[in-house]
Amino acid sequence: MLRNFLRLLSKSSVLSGHGAEQFAIENGLDTVSPDWFFTQERWNSLQKALEREKEHRMGRFFSFLSIFIKFAT
């Protein structure tokens, strides 16, 4: 609903954060608490992705380190 309303009243097609909330309030649209968007499933998925990225970075670091040690000796 907000997207369609935005198309009619604004040149911008994307709003986020405070600007989106202010636009909704000024135009009489419903707003919800940020907690409404939280789901445990998405949180768990984010944590897994961050852990995989950390492991990937560490793997690259140790690969670089082993190559450096080979050339240094």
BELZIVEN-V625097 format. One record per helix or strand of 3 or more residues. SS is the DSSP state (hx for helix, st for strand). FROM is the first residue (numbers start at 1). LEN is the number of residues. If there is no record, write none. Layout:
BEGIN
ss: (SS SS)
from: (FROM FROM)
len: (LEN LEN)
END
This chain:
BEGIN
ss: (hx hx hx hx)
from: (2 17 34 40)
len: (8 10 4 33)
END
